[in-house]
Amino acid sequence: MIKKVLSASLLSAFVFSNIQLASLAFDYTDNDVEHLQAVENSKINLVKVTPCGNIIQKENYIVVNFAQNFNSKYYKTGDYVQFSFDNDLKTQEGTILIPCNSSLIARITCIENPKWFSRNAKVFMEFTHILLPDGQNIPVSVQLASKKKYLQEGAKETAGKIAAYTLSIGGVGAGLGSAIGVAAGNTITGLIIGGSVGGGVGLVSGIVSPGLHYKAKKGEEVILELEDNLKLPK
């Protein structure tokens, strides 16, 4: 008797499991599945389009733009930052998911200021909701698509800062070397010696000095990854 009850239970579980799998399969194989416009390195591009609304599957990448110039020097933890959709977010098939001029709102959760030895500032953000042009608020769960989950100036900007230090302090060194050379009756030798010494001091000073604040211009792109499915109204 116990074996019969157990067998019946297992059979019911098997049937229920198959129904669930069939339902999931239907979600990704019917004619309502479209494809998000490609973003480089995106893991997936599936979108469920239905008469009631649209669903962008998690792990999709979306692109937003800074709605204003940003400089971490003038922000603090708890401040809000506005990003904009400068273009319609739509599928390859033409369905508009998020219209142009919508906004994505983020709250700064932490700012690590620049530190010595050229360690640049870090800006951590929590992206909270999308504000549509008609006033609707859509909760969203997204994160930065980069490996670093914070905003920070890159190696190019850091190298530029160090180069600027090298040139500026190197120029002072060259001037002092020239003065020494004139006093010694050899201007060219003074310039060479002064430039070498000054440039070396400038390079070291640039490396040891504090890093950069994070800056972004209005319209600069930020790529985000969906951590959960994003449900959008029709």
Helices and strands as residue ranges (DSSP letters): H 2-29, E 33-35, E 46-49, E 53-56, E 61-66, E 70-71, G 72-74, E 80-84, E 89-90, E 96-98, E 103-112, E 122-131, E 137-139, E 142-144, H 155-184, H 187-208, E 215-216, E 221-226, E 230-233
